[in-house]
Amino acid sequence: SLRREGVSIVPERQDYAYGRFAWITDPEGNRIELWEPPKIYRAPETATMME
């Protein structure tokens, strides 16, 4: 897991129309920003049958 490797997870999370942001800090103290795009921009979760 990340925590076992010395990564700390910042409990704050921010949600915007253009996505969700969260942060982690690596063992050397570098803050890393994570971004998840909003669901409207994602590929469909289910497969579409082609004819």
Secondary structure, 3 states (H helix, E strand, C coil): CCHHHCCEEEEEEEEECCEEEEEEECCCCCEEEEEECCHHHCCCCCCCCCC
